[in-house]
């Protein structure tokens, strides 16, 4: 399985701020999986590849609104 870990600069791989991005192939189709671990819980979010461009668009709109261009 191929995966990437996204985390703030200077944080260790086991940081609670680390997000793992991977692919999960189920009988229902292939999904992008975002997961994160903290002391409180393990969170896993599956997003259908067909929905991914819409999710990215929504994130980009929010980024521009909150962070600026």
Beta strands, then each sheet from edge to edge (+ up, - down):
strand 1: 3-6
strand 2: 19-26
strand 3: 29-37
strand 4: 42-48
sheet 1: 1+ 2- 3+ 4-
end
